[in-house]
């Protein structure tokens, strides 16, 4: 007698040998597709964020600068800026609305040059006190100045950009109508641009923007890029949002959470057992007919009601007339007329005529259909 396990075993092994390469191929393809998707998928982020590939990110500019040999440091905090700063570095500050007063004071002590990108008033007061916002604005154009970085780039497009002018007796270099300014103060070369659009991933595609952005950000061999995306206090004397909440408020929130849990448990205990119901529910035919009739009447659907009456009458008369369900209307009218001895035109009008115009006409049609059906049944 043949052993069942020995008969089944080779079959399973043979099947596995036949499909194992297909399974392995599918696994390899899926892994390769997943890896490709992960490596090539865009990296979202905030405005001027160094790793963001979104239109308003700055990854493209930083990649170009690294390709030119610039040592780019992506700072995530003011402490990172302080640790990486040297006299030969350029600090690029963007999204300065998220900087605190204490943070600005610390950044003012950082060595090296500065490039401020569309700074807010507090940032200008602390890090660029020699300039002020002018009354005009610009969209770009020719540099029209003696700044080498701007002249090498030529014409640029800023979008809607703020412009700046000198405050007091500051020796200020103004380019592009004041959208790019530069002056020296306290051993720092301070450059301020009134718009961040020309430095973003999407803005670099405009004429001259990539060259201007690279020239301004690549003036030093080491670049520190700091663009905070949210307001956060630093470890030096700062407090987090949770720490600023009073202790009494925390107790109130905790008590409310406990009360909510107790109410939920109380309501759960009040839920009774499920109610069993016999199915299907039996509904009288007269109720169904009355309900459908009221629905037709509420919607003034006399055409649908008349069609339903005619279809039902024909369905009941067809077997008595010896006709199939797909008989032509002329054949039906001829058979009914011969059976009851009526006028074919009148019979055709009743069975296949236009819908009634009033409710009274609909009632008359129903009575006439009943009369024809009764005559056919008695003939």
Backbone torsions as a table, in degrees:
resi	resn	phi	psi	omega
1	UNK	NA	133.0	-175.2
2	UNK	-75.5	134.1	177.7
3	UNK	-70.1	129.3	-177.1
4	UNK	-65.8	-41.5	-178.5
5	UNK	-63.2	-37.2	179.4
6	UNK	-71.1	-27.3	178.5
7	UNK	-77.7	-35.6	-178.2
8	UNK	-81.1	-36.2	-175.9
9	UNK	-55.0	-53.5	-179.8
10	UNK	-60.3	-31.9	179.9
11	UNK	-65.5	-44.6	178.7
12	UNK	-64.5	-42.6	179.8
13	UNK	-63.5	-42.8	179.5
14	UNK	-63.4	-40.6	178.6
15	UNK	-65.0	-40.3	179.0
16	UNK	-64.9	-40.5	177.4
17	UNK	-62.9	-30.4	-178.1
18	UNK	-77.0	-31.9	-173.8
19	UNK	-108.1	-6.5	-173.5
20	UNK	-64.5	-36.1	179.1
21	UNK	-69.7	-33.2	176.3
22	UNK	-65.8	-44.0	179.2
23	UNK	-63.5	-45.3	178.9
24	UNK	-63.0	-38.4	177.7
25	UNK	-63.3	-41.2	178.4
26	UNK	-64.3	-40.9	179.0
27	UNK	-63.5	-43.3	179.7
28	UNK	-63.9	-43.1	-180.0
29	UNK	-64.2	-42.6	179.5
30	UNK	-64.0	-41.9	179.1
31	UNK	-64.9	-41.6	179.0
32	UNK	-65.0	-40.3	179.1
33	UNK	-65.2	-41.7	179.3
34	UNK	-64.1	-43.8	-179.9
35	UNK	-64.3	-41.2	178.7
36	UNK	-63.8	-41.3	179.3
37	UNK	-63.5	-41.7	-179.7
38	UNK	-66.6	-40.6	-176.3
39	UNK	-75.2	-30.3	-175.9
40	UNK	-102.1	-3.1	-178.5
41	UNK	-71.3	146.3	179.6
42	UNK	-67.2	151.4	178.9
43	UNK	-106.2	104.2	-179.3
44	UNK	-70.9	162.7	179.6
45	UNK	179.8	-179.4	-178.3
46	UNK	-84.7	179.1	179.7
47	UNK	-62.1	134.3	177.0
48	UNK	60.3	16.9	176.9
49	UNK	-72.1	133.2	-170.9
50	UNK	-64.8	-30.6	-178.7
51	UNK	-97.2	4.6	-175.1
52	UNK	-85.1	134.2	174.4
53	UNK	-101.0	8.5	175.9
54	UNK	-69.5	164.3	-177.1
55	UNK	-55.4	-33.1	-179.0
56	UNK	-97.8	12.2	175.3
57	UNK	-82.6	-178.6	-175.4
58	UNK	-128.9	19.5	-177.8
59	UNK	-65.5	-36.9	-178.1
60	UNK	-63.2	-44.8	-179.6
61	UNK	-63.3	-44.1	-179.5
62	UNK	-66.7	-33.2	175.9
63	UNK	-66.4	-40.4	177.2
64	UNK	-64.3	-40.5	179.8
65	UNK	-66.5	-40.4	176.8
66	UNK	-63.2	-37.3	177.3
67	UNK	-64.5	-24.0	177.3
68	UNK	-90.0	5.9	176.4
69	UNK	91.7	8.7	179.2
70	UNK	-80.2	134.2	177.2
71	UNK	-81.8	103.8	-175.2
72	UNK	-97.7	126.0	176.4
73	UNK	-111.7	120.5	177.9
74	UNK	-93.2	101.8	-176.3
75	UNK	-85.0	134.5	177.6
76	UNK	-101.6	-7.8	-179.2
77	UNK	-156.9	169.7	177.8
78	UNK	-66.7	-32.2	176.5
79	UNK	-62.2	-38.5	176.5
80	UNK	-63.8	-38.7	177.9
81	UNK	-63.0	-45.0	-178.9
82	UNK	-64.1	-37.3	-179.4
83	UNK	-72.0	-31.7	-175.6
84	UNK	-93.4	-13.1	-174.0
85	UNK	-73.7	140.2	174.9
86	UNK	-142.3	167.4	179.6
87	UNK	-60.4	-25.4	-177.8
88	UNK	-98.2	22.0	-178.9
89	UNK	-105.4	160.9	173.6
90	UNK	-118.3	123.4	178.9
91	UNK	-98.4	118.3	176.3
92	UNK	-99.6	121.0	179.5
93	UNK	-114.1	122.0	176.2
94	UNK	-131.2	164.8	-177.7
95	UNK	53.2	48.5	-173.9
96	UNK	-74.2	-5.7	176.8
97	UNK	-67.0	-14.6	-179.9
98	UNK	-93.5	4.5	-179.3
99	UNK	-89.8	137.7	177.6
100	UNK	-86.7	168.6	178.9
101	UNK	-63.3	-40.7	177.7
102	UNK	-64.4	-39.0	178.0
103	UNK	-64.3	-39.3	178.3
104	UNK	-65.4	-37.5	177.7
105	UNK	-64.0	-38.9	178.8
106	UNK	-70.3	-38.9	178.6
107	UNK	-67.6	-29.3	178.7
108	UNK	-66.0	-22.0	179.8
109	UNK	-91.7	-2.7	-178.5
110	UNK	-74.8	133.9	178.6
111	UNK	-73.4	164.3	177.3
112	UNK	100.6	177.1	179.8
113	UNK	-83.7	167.9	-176.7
114	UNK	-133.3	141.5	172.0
115	UNK	-126.2	107.7	-178.3
116	UNK	-96.8	125.8	-176.9
117	UNK	-104.5	110.3	178.7
118	UNK	46.2	59.2	-175.0
119	UNK	-73.9	150.8	175.2
120	UNK	-80.6	174.3	-172.7
121	UNK	-61.8	-42.4	-178.9
122	UNK	-62.4	-38.4	179.7
123	UNK	-68.4	-40.9	178.4
124	UNK	-64.1	-40.0	-178.7
125	UNK	-62.9	-37.2	-175.1
126	UNK	-89.3	-40.5	-172.7
127	UNK	-106.4	-17.1	177.9
128	UNK	-140.8	63.8	-176.0
129	UNK	-70.8	-9.7	-177.5
130	UNK	-85.0	1.9	-179.0
131	UNK	-128.7	165.3	173.0
132	UNK	-146.5	160.8	-177.8
133	UNK	-73.7	131.8	176.0
134	UNK	-83.2	168.2	-177.7
135	UNK	-78.3	-18.8	-175.9
136	UNK	-94.0	170.4	174.0
137	UNK	-137.5	166.7	-177.1
138	UNK	-144.0	158.6	176.1
139	UNK	-106.9	-7.2	-177.9
140	UNK	128.6	-162.0	-179.8
141	UNK	130.2	-151.5	180.0
142	UNK	-84.1	151.9	-176.2
143	UNK	-66.8	-44.7	178.9
144	UNK	52.8	50.5	179.4
145	UNK	-156.9	179.4	-179.7
146	UNK	-107.1	24.5	175.3
147	UNK	-81.1	120.7	-175.6
148	UNK	-60.1	-40.9	-178.4
149	UNK	-61.8	-39.0	-179.9
150	UNK	-73.4	-40.0	-179.0
151	UNK	-67.1	-36.4	177.2
152	UNK	-66.8	-32.1	180.0
153	UNK	-77.9	-34.5	-179.2
154	UNK	77.7	-144.6	-175.7
155	UNK	-67.2	140.8	-179.6
156	UNK	-140.6	159.4	-179.6
157	UNK	-120.3	117.0	-177.1
158	UNK	-99.6	-13.4	-165.6
159	UNK	77.0	-150.5	175.7
160	UNK	-83.1	114.5	-173.3
161	UNK	-124.3	142.7	171.2
162	UNK	-72.2	155.5	176.6
163	UNK	-123.1	156.3	-174.6
164	UNK	-130.1	158.1	176.3
165	UNK	-140.5	166.2	-176.1
166	UNK	-72.5	145.8	174.0
167	UNK	-107.0	121.9	-177.8
168	UNK	73.4	-135.0	-177.5
169	UNK	-102.5	29.6	179.5
170	UNK	-67.0	132.0	176.4
171	UNK	-80.7	98.9	-170.0
172	UNK	-111.7	135.2	172.2
173	UNK	-99.8	119.5	-176.6
174	UNK	-112.3	128.4	178.6
175	UNK	-125.5	154.2	179.0
176	UNK	54.1	44.1	177.8
177	UNK	70.1	17.9	-179.9
178	UNK	101.2	1.4	177.4
179	UNK	-71.3	-24.3	175.3
180	UNK	-128.5	122.1	179.8
181	UNK	-131.1	157.6	-179.8
182	UNK	-150.5	141.0	173.4
183	UNK	-156.1	167.0	-179.1
184	UNK	-109.3	139.4	-179.8
185	UNK	-158.2	127.4	174.9
186	UNK	58.1	34.0	-179.3
187	UNK	81.3	4.0	177.9
188	UNK	-109.9	141.6	167.1
189	UNK	-95.3	113.6	-174.8
190	UNK	-104.1	120.3	176.1
191	UNK	-116.0	132.2	-178.3
192	UNK	-127.0	131.0	175.7
193	UNK	-116.8	142.7	-174.2
194	UNK	-88.8	2.2	-179.8
195	UNK	-151.5	145.9	176.9
196	UNK	-99.1	-4.9	-172.4
197	UNK	-62.6	-38.9	-175.0
198	UNK	-71.9	-11.9	-179.4
199	UNK	-100.6	-4.9	-177.1
200	UNK	-81.1	171.1	-180.0
201	UNK	-59.2	-41.1	179.8
202	UNK	-77.4	-34.8	-177.1
203	UNK	-71.6	-23.7	-179.8
204	UNK	-64.6	-18.9	-177.7
205	UNK	-75.6	-18.1	179.4
206	UNK	-72.0	158.2	-175.7
207	UNK	-61.5	124.5	175.6
208	UNK	79.5	-11.5	-175.2
209	UNK	-67.8	-43.3	-178.8
210	UNK	-63.1	-42.7	-179.9
211	UNK	-64.6	-43.8	-180.0
212	UNK	-64.5	-44.9	-179.1
213	UNK	-62.5	-43.0	179.6
214	UNK	-68.0	-37.7	179.8
215	UNK	-66.0	-41.4	-178.3
216	UNK	-72.6	-40.5	-177.2
217	UNK	-85.5	-11.2	-177.2
218	UNK	-109.0	25.2	-178.7
219	UNK	-74.2	-18.9	-179.7
220	UNK	-122.6	153.6	-179.5
221	UNK	-68.5	-17.0	-178.6
222	UNK	-126.9	128.5	-177.0
223	UNK	-121.3	130.7	174.3
224	UNK	-110.5	117.8	-177.5
225	UNK	-106.1	117.9	-178.9
226	UNK	-130.3	112.7	179.2
227	UNK	-134.9	81.7	-177.8
228	UNK	-62.2	138.5	-176.5
229	UNK	-99.7	-7.3	177.5
230	UNK	-154.5	157.8	-180.0
231	UNK	-77.5	121.6	-179.8
232	UNK	-144.6	133.1	177.0
233	UNK	-76.0	148.7	-179.4
234	UNK	-91.2	172.0	-175.2
235	UNK	-69.2	-18.9	-177.5
236	UNK	-85.7	89.4	174.9
237	UNK	80.0	3.1	-178.0
238	UNK	-93.0	164.5	179.2
239	UNK	-132.7	144.2	177.3
240	UNK	-79.2	169.9	-179.0
241	UNK	-64.2	-37.8	179.2
242	UNK	-65.6	-37.7	-179.6
243	UNK	-68.3	-24.9	-179.9
244	UNK	-79.8	-12.1	179.3
245	UNK	-75.7	130.0	179.6
246	UNK	-62.8	153.4	-179.9
247	UNK	-63.9	-35.2	179.3
248	UNK	-63.3	-37.8	179.0
249	UNK	-66.0	-36.3	177.5
250	UNK	-63.7	-41.5	178.6
251	UNK	-63.7	-39.7	179.4
252	UNK	-63.3	-44.5	179.1
253	UNK	-63.3	-40.9	178.3
254	UNK	-63.4	-41.9	178.5
255	UNK	-64.6	-39.2	177.8
256	UNK	-63.8	-38.8	178.4
257	UNK	-64.6	-42.7	178.0
258	UNK	-62.7	-43.4	179.0
259	UNK	-62.2	-40.1	179.1
260	UNK	-63.7	-40.3	178.8
261	UNK	-65.5	-41.2	179.5
262	UNK	-65.0	-41.1	178.0
263	UNK	-63.4	-39.9	179.1
264	UNK	-64.1	-42.3	178.1
265	UNK	-65.5	-38.5	178.8
266	UNK	-63.3	-42.5	-179.9
267	UNK	-69.9	-32.0	178.4
268	UNK	-65.6	-37.8	-179.6
269	UNK	-68.4	-22.2	-179.0
270	UNK	-84.2	-8.6	179.6
271	UNK	-73.5	124.4	-178.1
272	UNK	-86.1	-179.3	179.3
273	UNK	-71.9	163.1	177.7
274	UNK	-68.9	143.7	180.0
275	UNK	-92.9	123.8	178.6
276	UNK	-82.4	140.9	-179.9
277	UNK	-137.5	131.4	179.5
278	UNK	-70.6	132.6	178.7
279	UNK	-123.5	148.8	-1.6
280	UNK	-79.9	158.9	176.9
281	UNK	-78.3	129.8	-178.6
282	UNK	-87.1	124.9	178.2
283	UNK	-120.6	132.5	179.9
284	UNK	-65.6	145.8	-178.9
285	UNK	-62.7	-35.1	-179.6
286	UNK	-63.7	-35.3	177.8
287	UNK	-66.1	-39.8	177.8
288	UNK	-63.1	-44.1	180.0
289	UNK	-64.0	-44.5	-179.9
290	UNK	-64.3	-40.5	179.0
291	UNK	-64.0	-41.6	178.3
292	UNK	-68.1	-37.2	178.0
293	UNK	-63.9	-42.3	177.6
294	UNK	-64.2	-36.5	177.7
295	UNK	-63.7	-45.7	177.0
296	UNK	-60.0	-42.0	-176.6
297	UNK	-68.2	-40.9	-179.7
298	UNK	-64.2	-28.8	179.6
299	UNK	-99.7	5.0	-179.2
300	UNK	53.6	38.8	-177.3
301	UNK	-90.7	63.8	179.4
302	UNK	-67.2	-30.2	179.4
303	UNK	-66.8	-43.3	178.5
304	UNK	-67.8	-38.4	178.8
305	UNK	-64.5	-43.4	179.2
306	UNK	-64.4	-40.0	179.0
307	UNK	-63.7	-39.7	177.9
308	UNK	-64.7	-41.8	178.9
309	UNK	-64.1	-45.4	-179.1
310	UNK	-65.6	-42.4	179.7
311	UNK	-62.9	-42.9	179.2
312	UNK	-64.9	-41.0	179.9
313	UNK	-65.1	-42.9	178.3
314	UNK	-65.2	-38.5	179.6
315	UNK	-61.5	-35.7	179.9
316	UNK	-81.4	-28.8	-176.4
317	UNK	-86.0	-24.9	-174.8
318	UNK	-56.1	-47.3	-179.9
319	UNK	-62.5	-35.7	179.7
320	UNK	-69.5	-28.8	179.5
321	UNK	-87.1	-6.4	-179.6
322	UNK	74.9	27.9	-178.7
323	UNK	-112.7	151.0	177.8
324	UNK	-81.8	170.5	-178.7
325	UNK	-67.4	-18.7	-178.1
326	UNK	-105.0	22.9	-179.0
327	UNK	-67.5	148.3	179.0
328	UNK	-70.0	153.7	-178.9
329	UNK	-63.3	-35.2	179.7
330	UNK	-65.6	-37.2	178.4
331	UNK	-68.0	-37.8	178.8
332	UNK	-66.0	-45.4	179.8
333	UNK	-62.1	-42.0	-179.8
334	UNK	-64.2	-41.7	-179.0
335	UNK	-67.6	-42.5	179.9
336	UNK	-66.3	-40.9	-179.9
337	UNK	-63.4	-42.4	178.6
338	UNK	-67.0	-35.7	-176.9
339	UNK	-71.5	-41.4	-175.5
340	UNK	-102.1	-7.1	-180.0
341	UNK	71.3	34.1	-179.4
342	UNK	-102.6	175.8	178.3
343	UNK	-74.8	126.8	-179.5
344	UNK	-59.9	-36.6	-179.7
345	UNK	-64.7	-43.0	179.6
346	UNK	-67.3	-40.7	178.4
347	UNK	-64.5	-43.4	179.0
348	UNK	-63.5	-34.8	178.6
349	UNK	-66.7	-38.4	-179.9
350	UNK	-71.1	-42.0	-174.5
351	UNK	-83.5	-34.0	-173.5
352	UNK	-132.3	19.5	-176.7
353	UNK	-80.3	-175.0	179.5
354	UNK	-70.6	161.0	178.8
355	UNK	-68.0	152.2	179.7
356	UNK	-68.0	152.0	-176.9
357	UNK	-92.2	-23.1	-178.8
358	UNK	-130.7	169.8	177.5
359	UNK	-67.1	-35.5	178.4
360	UNK	-64.1	-39.9	177.1
361	UNK	-64.0	-35.4	178.5
362	UNK	-65.7	-41.6	177.5
363	UNK	-63.9	-41.4	178.1
364	UNK	-62.2	-41.6	178.4
365	UNK	-62.0	-42.1	179.3
366	UNK	-62.2	-42.5	179.1
367	UNK	-64.8	-41.0	-179.7
368	UNK	-67.1	-38.0	176.7
369	UNK	-65.1	-39.4	176.4
370	UNK	-62.7	-39.5	-179.8
371	UNK	-65.8	-43.8	178.6
372	UNK	-63.7	-43.9	-179.3
373	UNK	-62.9	-38.9	178.9
374	UNK	-66.2	-40.5	178.9
375	UNK	-65.3	-38.6	179.1
376	UNK	-65.8	-39.5	-178.8
377	UNK	-68.6	-31.7	-177.9
378	UNK	-89.7	-12.6	-177.4
379	UNK	-81.4	NA	NA
